[in-house]
Each structure stands twice: as C-alpha cells, then as structure tokens.
Amino acid sequence: MTAKYKNALQYLLSALYIFISAAACKKDTDNGQIIYNNQKVTPLVTPAGTSLGAAMTKEIGVDGGMLESVDKTIKVTIPAGALSATTTIGIEPVSNTNVAGIGNAFRLTPHGQQFSKPVTITFSWEAGADTIGMLQTLGLAYQQQDGIWRFVGARYLDPAQKTVSYATNHFSDWSLMNEISLVPHRADIDPGEQENIYANLFVAMEPGDDLFVPLPGTTNTETEPGYPVGTPVDLPGKYIKKWNLAGPGKITPISGASVKYEAPSSISGFAMAAISLELNPPDTAKGQYLLVSNINIRSGSWIELSINGSGPFTFEASPAVHAGNKYILANPDNTGGGYFLLQWTDGIGIHPFTTGNEGTYFHWLSTNTNYISMYRTDAHSDLLPSGGSVNVTKASGGKAEGTFNVTEAGYGDNLTSVTTAQGRFKVKLAN
C-alpha cells in the first residue's frame, strides 16, 4: 500500500467519523400448471424481506390521498371511499425476496389492509431502466401470507414516464418484476472469461394463457388474477426465434433457451457486448420482441458509482484490504474525480449501514461535496445510519464483488441534507 493511498484512506476514515430449447415443445398440465419439456415452475416460498430504511407514513382518511416513498420509486394512490376511517398508511423499503424481483421491494402498511375500492400502486423503473427487460411482460407482484410471490401484471404502463401501475384491493409486500428474463441480465467478466446466458420463465401460468396477453388489474374487491412466482424453467421454444450478439466475443448455443458467451482474450480498458434473444411475437402484435443481457468486459479492479440516480460512472479501484473482520475498499490517487471509501464486515452477505467507523459505511468525497452513509434530521440531532446496505456476493479466491445502496447519504452542513448513492464493485483482494 503506497503512502499516498494510506494518507487518503486515513483522511477518509477520520472525516467519516464526524452505501430452452428451441426444439419441439411438448405441453402438458399438472394441477393446473403448464409443463414444458418435462419442466414446470414450482411456486417458491421465500422469507419476508428485511427493512432497508425508515418507513414514509401519512394519515389518509375517507377522502383519499397519495403517499410516495422517500426515493420516489413507488407511489400509492387511494381514492375517496376506499377507507372507512382515517388510517396511517406506510411505505417501507425492504429487501426483495422475489426470485424475479427488480430493485427493492416495498412493505405497504397496515399489512393486510383491505379497501372498499381498489387503490393504485405505481412503480417507477427510471433508476433501473437497464434491468427491467421487456416492457410487454413487466408488472407487479405481491407476497402472499404463505410466502409465495404472485405476479399480477400491470393495469397501465407509461414508457414516457417509465412507470407501471396496478390496481389492488389490499396491502402486502410489493415488487416490480418481469415474468421472463435473460439471466444474468447484466454481468461483469474479465477478458477471456465465459458466461452462460439463460432465457427463463418465472411464473406458473394457467393452461391456454399466453405470456403476451396482459393480466387485468383489480376493478373490484375480489381476489386479483395472477400467477405464482417460482423456480425458473427454460423459456418455451414456441416463443424463441433467434439469438444475436452485438459487440466483441462470440456466442455458441447450449440449447434453444441458452447460449455461452466468450469474451475476447484481451481488450483495451473496457468493452461491452449485448446478447439478445428475439422472440416470436403474438399474431396480433407488430415489431420486435427482444430480451437483452449486457456483458461488461473489464480488466483490473473497478468501482461503479451513481449519485442521486445520475448516470453511473466507473473508475479504478485499489485492492480491497482485509483486516480482521473488516474489508476496506478505496480508489487510488483521486481516480473518478474524488476519494471513495467503502467498508463492511464479515465477508459475504447483506450488511446494513452503521454509525461510527467500526461497522459498515460509505464515503464519497467529490470536488464539491462530501457524502457519507449517515445523516441528521436536524442540526442538533444525533447521527443516524443510512438505510440500505452493502451486498457482498464474493470475498474469496483473491476477489471481492458486490453492490451497495445508500438510501440516505448525508451531505452539507451537519449532514442534514440527504440524497442516494448506488454502485457496484469488482476488485482484487490485497495479499
């Protein structure tokens, strides 16, 4: 570790103290579920998500009203007459346990609240536009009492505003999801590495139903339509037309519903490849139906960072230092236009942010602003940890990989102003 790197690290630490086969498809049914090529989507029981930040609450009465999450991702609109009395309505960000979920899930409270008229839930996908997949199969899902998520589709989709809405009669944990997807939808690999891409179906459809026929929203207080979400299977061959590659490298077929991508053995800095699957559209539709997986090919160690939902930027990272139960990640010599520091404890897993300099925290010192994973509600209050967490997916074999999401990054005088910070990293572990 260079003296300059040590000095930058010490400065940040001290400052922080004051983030399918295309072949013939045999179709059968089993207890109402469609079976393709001896595969079926088995509904998956998952635990309830854990809190990722404070709930936003509002008193709403018989005249109705609207409540929006802190990060503007989800909005709940309650019409007049839906409630019989004034009720405290809440929106809390929670970890997404939906196997096909996109972004965070949200807990709408009172949990299990029933309404006399349908209320409208609107999700924004603007912050994660590159992860939503195909709009025609995008929609919402909620977690049932038995732990199984249920995909209910969309009532209205607005591509211009990047929102999708659904009318429901009850509250639960809700998530944005796509019923079909390429997995992974995005990956970061080194030159010469390989990545298998799979076209997956995540919902247990009813016999005779079609992926491209949208499910209606609830228009009364009866149980809404929908499909259980479960362990994915290969996308049925009747939907698959052809695979394509744009960018360097090559793809070779594994089956009709999967291909192997191989990155070039060497690149200069950074390259990107897009693997797309063109689908057979329904007879009533026009245009192309595409699923896309984006592969980033990067050599060395790197960090990707976005502040306040802005376009992410990538910069070089120093090897992550492992000291005791701590992992410390920083950038060398002001790369990326500022000094970056991310610390977490205990390796692989989800690590919520803490206060102080001994736990999990984020720090980005740019030319003009100092952001950390702590904030104050006013100038005289105690420091609070940001919502969100560091999610470490690998910390072995000489590498560390993961993501971070800071829902209340404090900045400004006394850290009373807040914004968001998100990012990813793939770095070497220091010897």
Order of alpha helices (4+ residues) and beta strands (2+ residues): alpha-beta-beta-beta-beta-beta-beta-beta-beta-beta-beta-beta-beta-beta-beta-beta-beta-beta-beta-beta-beta-beta-beta-beta-beta-beta-beta-beta-beta-beta-beta-beta-beta-beta-beta-beta
